[in-house]
Structure formats: structure tokens, C-alpha cells
Amino acid sequence: MSGTYWAVIVLLAVAAFSIRVAGLVAGGRIRASRQAWMLEDLPGLIVVSLVASSLAGQSSSAWIAAGVALGAAVMTNHVIATMAVGVAAYAGLAWLSV
């Protein structure tokens, strides 16, 4: 390999390391700030936004299965059970051709 390839490899390694260090520094500052309370709800909000955007434009059977999965999530508070109930509901609705 020529020197150009090595320069690109070193540059990308430094960039990747710098991004990680910047994330650690920024994370430490955010946790110490007055807005740190918002971080507690962020994972749930991200999941809800991903589910909502993936349901947009889906069939009614997908919406019904999502509602069934939501009910299972509220009742069980268990991720695997919620996924299993949601998949079973969607499969049942597809089998019934709803």
C-alpha cells in the first residue's frame, strides 16, 4: 500500500477516536446540566417515535396487531411477551385475511 492509503487510514482512525471522545465529554456535561432530567424519558420516546413512524401507511391489520401488542405491554410489562403477542396477533389476522 502506498503512503496515501496509510494517510487515509490514520485520518479515519483519528476521526473515529475524536468522535468517541467528543461524545464522552458532551455526555458528561449533559448529565451535569439542569436538563439531565430529560434523559430519563428519552429511550421510551425514541421507541414510540420509531413505532409510530413505522405504522404510518400500514394496513389495518398492522394497526390492530400493534394495539394488541400495546395491551400486552401494559398488562405484562415484558418485552418478549409483547413481541410474541404482537406477532401472533398479526399472523392470526393475516391468516384470517383481515
N, CA, C and O atoms as a GROMACS GRO file, in nm:
protein
  392
    1MET      N    1   0.084  -0.118   0.000
    1MET     CA    2   0.000   0.000   0.000
    1MET      C    3   0.088   0.124   0.000
    1MET      O    4   0.197   0.127   0.057
    2SER      N    5   0.036   0.224  -0.065
    2SER     CA    6   0.112   0.348  -0.074
    2SER      C    7   0.088   0.435   0.049
    2SER      O    8   0.003   0.405   0.133
    3GLY      N    9   0.164   0.540   0.056
    3GLY     CA   10   0.152   0.632   0.168
    3GLY      C   11   0.017   0.701   0.175
    3GLY      O   12  -0.029   0.738   0.283
    4THR      N   13  -0.047   0.720   0.060
    4THR     CA   14  -0.178   0.784   0.058
    4THR      C   15  -0.282   0.699   0.131
    4THR      O   16  -0.363   0.751   0.208
    5TYR      N   17  -0.277   0.568   0.108
    5TYR     CA   18  -0.371   0.478   0.176
    5TYR      C   19  -0.349   0.482   0.327
    5TYR      O   20  -0.446   0.486   0.404
    6TRP      N   21  -0.224   0.479   0.369
    6TRP     CA   22  -0.195   0.484   0.512
    6TRP      C   23  -0.240   0.616   0.573
    6TRP      O   24  -0.289   0.618   0.687
    7ALA      N   25  -0.225   0.725   0.499
    7ALA     CA   26  -0.269   0.855   0.550
    7ALA      C   27  -0.421   0.856   0.569
    7ALA      O   28  -0.471   0.910   0.668
    8VAL      N   29  -0.493   0.798   0.474
    8VAL     CA   30  -0.639   0.792   0.487
    8VAL      C   31  -0.678   0.706   0.605
    8VAL      O   32  -0.769   0.742   0.680
    9ILE      N   33  -0.612   0.592   0.624
    9ILE     CA   34  -0.642   0.503   0.736
    9ILE      C   35  -0.618   0.574   0.869
    9ILE      O   36  -0.700   0.567   0.960
   10VAL      N   37  -0.505   0.642   0.880
   10VAL     CA   38  -0.473   0.714   1.004
   10VAL      C   39  -0.572   0.828   1.027
   10VAL      O   40  -0.618   0.848   1.140
   11LEU      N   41  -0.606   0.901   0.923
   11LEU     CA   42  -0.702   1.010   0.935
   11LEU      C   43  -0.838   0.960   0.980
   11LEU      O   44  -0.901   1.021   1.067
   12LEU      N   45  -0.885   0.850   0.925
   12LEU     CA   46  -1.014   0.793   0.965
   12LEU      C   47  -1.009   0.740   1.108
   12LEU      O   48  -1.107   0.752   1.182
   13ALA      N   49  -0.898   0.682   1.148
   13ALA     CA   50  -0.885   0.633   1.286
   13ALA      C   51  -0.888   0.749   1.385
   13ALA      O   52  -0.953   0.740   1.489
   14VAL      N   53  -0.819   0.857   1.353
   14VAL     CA   54  -0.820   0.975   1.440
   14VAL      C   55  -0.960   1.036   1.446
   14VAL      O   56  -1.005   1.078   1.552
   15ALA      N   57  -1.029   1.041   1.332
   15ALA     CA   58  -1.165   1.096   1.330
   15ALA      C   59  -1.259   1.010   1.414
   15ALA      O   60  -1.339   1.064   1.490
   16ALA      N   61  -1.251   0.878   1.401
   16ALA     CA   62  -1.338   0.790   1.479
   16ALA      C   63  -1.310   0.804   1.629
   16ALA      O   64  -1.403   0.809   1.709
   17PHE      N   65  -1.184   0.811   1.666
   17PHE     CA   66  -1.148   0.829   1.807
   17PHE      C   67  -1.196   0.964   1.858
   17PHE      O   68  -1.245   0.973   1.971
   18SER      N   69  -1.183   1.069   1.778
   18SER     CA   70  -1.225   1.202   1.819
   18SER      C   71  -1.376   1.209   1.841
   18SER      O   72  -1.422   1.274   1.934
   19ILE      N   73  -1.452   1.141   1.755
   19ILE     CA   74  -1.597   1.139   1.770
   19ILE      C   75  -1.635   1.073   1.902
   19ILE      O   76  -1.725   1.121   1.971
   20ARG      N   77  -1.569   0.965   1.937
   20ARG     CA   78  -1.599   0.896   2.062
   20ARG      C   79  -1.562   0.980   2.185
   20ARG      O   80  -1.638   0.984   2.282
   21VAL      N   81  -1.449   1.045   2.180
   21VAL     CA   82  -1.407   1.130   2.291
   21VAL      C   83  -1.502   1.249   2.305
   21VAL      O   84  -1.539   1.286   2.416
   22ALA      N   85  -1.542   1.308   2.192
   22ALA     CA   86  -1.636   1.420   2.197
   22ALA      C   87  -1.769   1.375   2.257
   22ALA      O   88  -1.831   1.451   2.332
   23GLY      N   89  -1.815   1.255   2.224
   23GLY     CA   90  -1.938   1.203   2.282
   23GLY      C   91  -1.928   1.183   2.432
   23GLY      O   92  -2.022   1.213   2.505
   24LEU      N   93  -1.815   1.134   2.478
   24LEU     CA   94  -1.795   1.117   2.622
   24LEU      C   95  -1.794   1.252   2.694
   24LEU      O   96  -1.855   1.265   2.800
   25VAL      N   97  -1.726   1.349   2.638
   25VAL     CA   98  -1.719   1.482   2.701
   25VAL      C   99  -1.857   1.546   2.701
   25VAL      O  100  -1.900   1.601   2.803
   26ALA      N  101  -1.927   1.541   2.587
   26ALA     CA  102  -2.060   1.602   2.579
   26ALA      C  103  -2.157   1.531   2.673
   26ALA      O  104  -2.238   1.596   2.738
   27GLY      N  105  -2.150   1.398   2.680
   27GLY     CA  106  -2.238   1.323   2.769
   27GLY      C  107  -2.216   1.359   2.915
   27GLY      O  108  -2.312   1.371   2.991
   28GLY      N  109  -2.092   1.377   2.954
   28GLY     CA  110  -2.063   1.418   3.091
   28GLY      C  111  -2.117   1.556   3.123
   28GLY      O  112  -2.168   1.579   3.232
   29ARG      N  113  -2.107   1.646   3.027
   29ARG     CA  114  -2.158   1.782   3.050
   29ARG      C  115  -2.311   1.784   3.054
   29ARG      O  116  -2.370   1.857   3.133
   30ILE      N  117  -2.373   1.703   2.970
   30ILE     CA  118  -2.520   1.700   2.970
   30ILE      C  119  -2.572   1.640   3.100
   30ILE      O  120  -2.669   1.690   3.156
   31ARG      N  121  -2.507   1.534   3.148
   31ARG     CA  122  -2.551   1.472   3.274
   31ARG      C  123  -2.537   1.567   3.393
   31ARG      O  124  -2.611   1.555   3.491
   32ALA      N  125  -2.444   1.659   3.385
   32ALA     CA  126  -2.421   1.753   3.494
   32ALA      C  127  -2.507   1.879   3.480
   32ALA      O  128  -2.506   1.963   3.569
   33SER      N  129  -2.580   1.893   3.370
   33SER     CA  130  -2.656   2.015   3.346
   33SER      C  131  -2.794   2.007   3.411
   33SER      O  132  -2.832   1.905   3.468
   34ARG      N  133  -2.868   2.118   3.401
   34ARG     CA  134  -3.003   2.124   3.455
   34ARG      C  135  -3.102   2.045   3.370
   34ARG      O  136  -3.211   2.012   3.418
   35GLN      N  137  -3.067   2.014   3.246
   35GLN     CA  138  -3.158   1.941   3.157
   35GLN      C  139  -3.139   1.790   3.164
   35GLN      O  140  -3.192   1.718   3.080
   36ALA      N  141  -3.067   1.741   3.260
   36ALA     CA  142  -3.040   1.598   3.271
   36ALA      C  143  -3.166   1.517   3.297
   36ALA      O  144  -3.170   1.398   3.265
   37TRP      N  145  -3.268   1.577   3.353
   37TRP     CA  146  -3.393   1.504   3.383
   37TRP      C  147  -3.460   1.456   3.255
   37TRP      O  148  -3.535   1.359   3.258
   38MET      N  149  -3.435   1.524   3.143
   38MET     CA  150  -3.498   1.482   3.017
   38MET      C  151  -3.442   1.350   2.965
   38MET      O  152  -3.509   1.280   2.890
   39LEU      N  153  -3.321   1.316   3.004
   39LEU     CA  154  -3.258   1.193   2.954
   39LEU      C  155  -3.326   1.068   3.006
   39LEU      O  156  -3.314   0.962   2.944
   40GLU      N  157  -3.397   1.076   3.118
   40GLU     CA  158  -3.461   0.958   3.174
   40GLU      C  159  -3.572   0.905   3.083
   40GLU      O  160  -3.591   0.784   3.074
   41ASP      N  161  -3.645   0.994   3.017
   41ASP     CA  162  -3.756   0.954   2.931
   41ASP      C  163  -3.717   0.937   2.786
   41ASP      O  164  -3.800   0.894   2.705
   42LEU      N  165  -3.595   0.968   2.750
   42LEU     CA  166  -3.554   0.965   2.609
   42LEU      C  167  -3.562   0.828   2.544
   42LEU      O  168  -3.612   0.821   2.431
   43PRO      N  169  -3.518   0.718   2.606
   43PRO     CA  170  -3.528   0.588   2.538
   43PRO      C  171  -3.670   0.549   2.502
   43PRO      O  172  -3.695   0.499   2.393
   44GLY      N  173  -3.764   0.571   2.592
   44GLY     CA  174  -3.903   0.539   2.563
   44GLY      C  175  -3.959   0.626   2.452
   44GLY      O  176  -4.035   0.578   2.367
   45LEU      N  177  -3.923   0.753   2.451
   45LEU     CA  178  -3.970   0.843   2.346
   45LEU      C  179  -3.915   0.803   2.210
   45LEU      O  180  -3.984   0.815   2.109
   46ILE      N  181  -3.792   0.757   2.206
   46ILE     CA  182  -3.733   0.713   2.080
   46ILE      C  183  -3.806   0.590   2.028
   46ILE      O  184  -3.835   0.581   1.909
   47VAL      N  185  -3.835   0.495   2.115
   47VAL     CA  186  -3.907   0.374   2.073
   47VAL      C  187  -4.046   0.408   2.022
   47VAL      O  188  -4.088   0.356   1.919
   48VAL      N  189  -4.116   0.495   2.092
   48VAL     CA  190  -4.250   0.534   2.049
   48VAL      C  191  -4.245   0.604   1.913
   48VAL      O  192  -4.331   0.579   1.828
   49SER      N  193  -4.148   0.690   1.892
   49SER     CA  194  -4.139   0.758   1.763
   49SER      C  195  -4.105   0.662   1.650
   49SER      O  196  -4.155   0.678   1.539
   50LEU      N  197  -4.021   0.562   1.677
   50LEU     CA  198  -3.989   0.463   1.574
   50LEU      C  199  -4.110   0.377   1.539
   50LEU      O  200  -4.135   0.349   1.422
   51VAL      N  201  -4.185   0.336   1.641
   51VAL     CA  202  -4.305   0.254   1.616
   51VAL      C  203  -4.410   0.336   1.541
   51VAL      O  204  -4.470   0.287   1.446
   52ALA      N  205  -4.431   0.459   1.583
   52ALA     CA  206  -4.532   0.543   1.519
   52ALA      C  207  -4.498   0.570   1.373
   52ALA      O  208  -4.586   0.566   1.287
   53SER      N  209  -4.372   0.597   1.345
   53SER     CA  210  -4.334   0.624   1.206
   53SER      C  211  -4.338   0.497   1.121
   53SER      O  212  -4.364   0.505   1.001
   54SER      N  213  -4.314   0.382   1.181
   54SER     CA  214  -4.322   0.258   1.103
   54SER      C  215  -4.466   0.215   1.079
   54SER      O  216  -4.492   0.144   0.982
   55LEU      N  217  -4.559   0.256   1.164
   55LEU     CA  218  -4.700   0.223   1.144
   55LEU      C  219  -4.768   0.313   1.041
   55LEU      O  220  -4.873   0.277   0.987
   56ALA      N  221  -4.711   0.426   1.014
   56ALA     CA  222  -4.771   0.518   0.917
   56ALA      C  223  -4.779   0.451   0.780
   56ALA      O  224  -4.679   0.404   0.727
   57GLY      N  225  -4.898   0.447   0.725
   57GLY     CA  226  -4.917   0.388   0.593
   57GLY      C  227  -4.934   0.238   0.592
   57GLY      O  228  -4.938   0.177   0.485
   58GLN      N  229  -4.944   0.174   0.709
   58GLN     CA  230  -4.961   0.030   0.716
   58GLN      C  231  -5.108  -0.008   0.708
   58GLN      O  232  -5.196   0.078   0.717
   59SER      N  233  -5.134  -0.135   0.692
   59SER     CA  234  -5.270  -0.185   0.681
   59SER      C  235  -5.340  -0.182   0.817
   59SER      O  236  -5.278  -0.162   0.921
   60SER      N  237  -5.471  -0.202   0.811
   60SER     CA  238  -5.547  -0.202   0.936
   60SER      C  239  -5.509  -0.320   1.025
   60SER      O  240  -5.516  -0.309   1.147
   61SER      N  241  -5.470  -0.432   0.966
   61SER     CA  242  -5.428  -0.546   1.048
   61SER      C  243  -5.300  -0.516   1.126
   61SER      O  244  -5.283  -0.564   1.238
   62ALA      N  245  -5.211  -0.438   1.068
   62ALA     CA  246  -5.090  -0.398   1.141
   62ALA      C  247  -5.126  -0.308   1.257
   62ALA      O  248  -5.066  -0.319   1.365
   63TRP      N  249  -5.222  -0.218   1.238
   63TRP     CA  250  -5.265  -0.130   1.346
   63TRP      C  251  -5.334  -0.208   1.456
   63TRP      O  252  -5.314  -0.181   1.574
   64ILE      N  253  -5.416  -0.305   1.418
   64ILE     CA  254  -5.484  -0.386   1.519
   64ILE      C  255  -5.382  -0.468   1.598
   64ILE      O  256  -5.391  -0.477   1.720
   65ALA      N  257  -5.286  -0.528   1.528
   65ALA     CA  258  -5.182  -0.606   1.596
   65ALA      C  259  -5.099  -0.517   1.688
   65ALA      O  260  -5.059  -0.560   1.796
   66ALA      N  261  -5.073  -0.394   1.645
   66ALA     CA  262  -4.999  -0.301   1.731
   66ALA      C  263  -5.079  -0.267   1.856
   66ALA      O  264  -5.023  -0.254   1.965
   67GLY      N  265  -5.210  -0.252   1.841
   67GLY     CA  266  -5.295  -0.227   1.958
   67GLY      C  267  -5.297  -0.345   2.054
   67GLY      O  268  -5.294  -0.327   2.176
   68VAL      N  269  -5.302  -0.465   1.997
   68VAL     CA  270  -5.297  -0.586   2.081
   68VAL      C  271  -5.164  -0.593   2.154
   68VAL      O  272  -5.158  -0.625   2.273
   69ALA      N  273  -5.055  -0.563   2.082
   69ALA     CA  274  -4.922  -0.563   2.145
   69ALA      C  275  -4.913  -0.457   2.253
   69ALA      O  276  -4.851  -0.481   2.357
   70LEU      N  277  -4.973  -0.341   2.230
   70LEU     CA  278  -4.974  -0.237   2.333
   70LEU      C  279  -5.047  -0.284   2.458
   70LEU      O  280  -5.002  -0.261   2.570
   71GLY      N  281  -5.161  -0.352   2.439
   71GLY     CA  282  -5.233  -0.408   2.553
   71GLY      C  283  -5.150  -0.510   2.629
   71GLY      O  284  -5.151  -0.513   2.752
   72ALA      N  285  -5.078  -0.594   2.554
   72ALA     CA  286  -4.991  -0.693   2.619
   72ALA      C  287  -4.878  -0.624   2.695
   72ALA      O  288  -4.838  -0.669   2.802
   73ALA      N  289  -4.826  -0.516   2.638
   73ALA     CA  290  -4.717  -0.443   2.705
   73ALA      C  291  -4.764  -0.381   2.835
   73ALA      O  292  -4.692  -0.383   2.935
   74VAL      N  293  -4.884  -0.326   2.834
   74VAL     CA  294  -4.939  -0.264   2.955
   74VAL      C  295  -4.966  -0.370   3.061
   74VAL      O  296  -4.939  -0.349   3.180
   75MET      N  297  -5.020  -0.485   3.019
   75MET     CA  298  -5.056  -0.589   3.116
   75MET      C  299  -4.935  -0.665   3.170
   75MET      O  300  -4.930  -0.696   3.289
   76THR      N  301  -4.837  -0.694   3.084
   76THR     CA  302  -4.726  -0.780   3.127
   76THR      C  303  -4.599  -0.704   3.163
   76THR      O  304  -4.522  -0.750   3.248
   77ASN      N  305  -4.576  -0.588   3.099
   77ASN     CA  306  -4.451  -0.515   3.116
   77ASN      C  307  -4.330  -0.604   3.084
   77ASN      O  308  -4.228  -0.597   3.152
   78HIS      N  309  -4.344  -0.686   2.981
   78HIS     CA  310  -4.240  -0.780   2.942
   78HIS      C  311  -4.220  -0.769   2.790
   78HIS      O  312  -4.314  -0.788   2.714
   79VAL      N  313  -4.098  -0.740   2.749
   79VAL     CA  314  -4.070  -0.712   2.608
   79VAL      C  315  -4.093  -0.835   2.521
   79VAL      O  316  -4.156  -0.824   2.416
   80ILE      N  317  -4.043  -0.950   2.562
   80ILE     CA  318  -4.054  -1.071   2.481
   80ILE      C  319  -4.200  -1.112   2.467
   80ILE      O  320  -4.245  -1.150   2.358
   81ALA      N  321  -4.274  -1.106   2.576
   81ALA     CA  322  -4.416  -1.141   2.570
   81ALA      C  323  -4.491  -1.045   2.479
   81ALA      O  324  -4.579  -1.088   2.404
   82THR      N  325  -4.458  -0.917   2.484
   82THR     CA  326  -4.522  -0.819   2.397
   82THR      C  327  -4.494  -0.848   2.251
   82THR      O  328  -4.585  -0.843   2.168
   83MET      N  329  -4.370  -0.880   2.218
   83MET     CA  330  -4.336  -0.912   2.080
   83MET      C  331  -4.406  -1.038   2.035
   83MET      O  332  -4.457  -1.045   1.923
   84ALA      N  333  -4.410  -1.139   2.120
   84ALA     CA  334  -4.475  -1.265   2.082
   84ALA      C  335  -4.624  -1.245   2.059
   84ALA      O  336  -4.680  -1.298   1.963
   85VAL      N  337  -4.690  -1.170   2.146
   85VAL     CA  338  -4.833  -1.145   2.131
   85VAL      C  339  -4.859  -1.062   2.005
   85VAL      O  340  -4.954  -1.090   1.932
   86GLY      N  341  -4.777  -0.963   1.979
   86GLY     CA  342  -4.794  -0.881   1.860
   86GLY      C  343  -4.776  -0.959   1.732
   86GLY      O  344  -4.854  -0.943   1.637
   87VAL      N  345  -4.674  -1.044   1.727
   87VAL     CA  346  -4.650  -1.127   1.608
   87VAL      C  347  -4.763  -1.228   1.591
   87VAL      O  348  -4.810  -1.251   1.479
   88ALA      N  349  -4.807  -1.288   1.702
   88ALA     CA  350  -4.918  -1.384   1.694
   88ALA      C  351  -5.046  -1.316   1.646
   88ALA      O  352  -5.122  -1.372   1.567
   89ALA      N  353  -5.071  -1.196   1.695
   89ALA     CA  354  -5.191  -1.122   1.651
   89ALA      C  355  -5.183  -1.090   1.503
   89ALA      O  356  -5.281  -1.105   1.431
   90TYR      N  357  -5.067  -1.045   1.457
   90TYR     CA  358  -5.052  -1.012   1.315
   90TYR      C  359  -5.064  -1.138   1.229
   90TYR      O  360  -5.127  -1.136   1.123
   91ALA      N  361  -5.004  -1.248   1.274
   91ALA     CA  362  -5.015  -1.373   1.198
   91ALA      C  363  -5.158  -1.423   1.195
   91ALA      O  364  -5.205  -1.470   1.092
   92GLY      N  365  -5.228  -1.412   1.307
   92GLY     CA  366  -5.368  -1.453   1.311
   92GLY      C  367  -5.455  -1.368   1.219
   92GLY      O  368  -5.542  -1.420   1.150
   93LEU      N  369  -5.431  -1.239   1.218
   93LEU     CA  370  -5.507  -1.151   1.130
   93LEU      C  371  -5.474  -1.178   0.983
   93LEU      O  372  -5.562  -1.172   0.897
   94ALA      N  373  -5.348  -1.208   0.955
   94ALA     CA  374  -5.311  -1.240   0.816
   94ALA      C  375  -5.374  -1.372   0.774
   94ALA      O  376  -5.415  -1.387   0.659
   95TRP      N  377  -5.381  -1.469   0.866
   95TRP     CA  378  -5.440  -1.597   0.836
   95TRP      C  379  -5.591  -1.584   0.811
   95TRP      O  380  -5.648  -1.654   0.728
   96LEU      N  381  -5.654  -1.494   0.886
   96LEU     CA  382  -5.795  -1.468   0.868
   96LEU      C  383  -5.824  -1.375   0.749
   96LEU      O  384  -5.939  -1.352   0.712
   97SER      N  385  -5.717  -1.322   0.691
   97SER     CA  386  -5.724  -1.227   0.578
   97SER      C  387  -5.803  -1.102   0.614
   97SER      O  388  -5.890  -1.058   0.539
   98VAL      N  389  -5.772  -1.046   0.728
   98VAL     CA  390  -5.839  -0.923   0.773
   98VAL      C  391  -5.764  -0.803   0.719
   98VAL      O  392  -5.804  -0.689   0.744
   0.00000   0.00000   0.00000
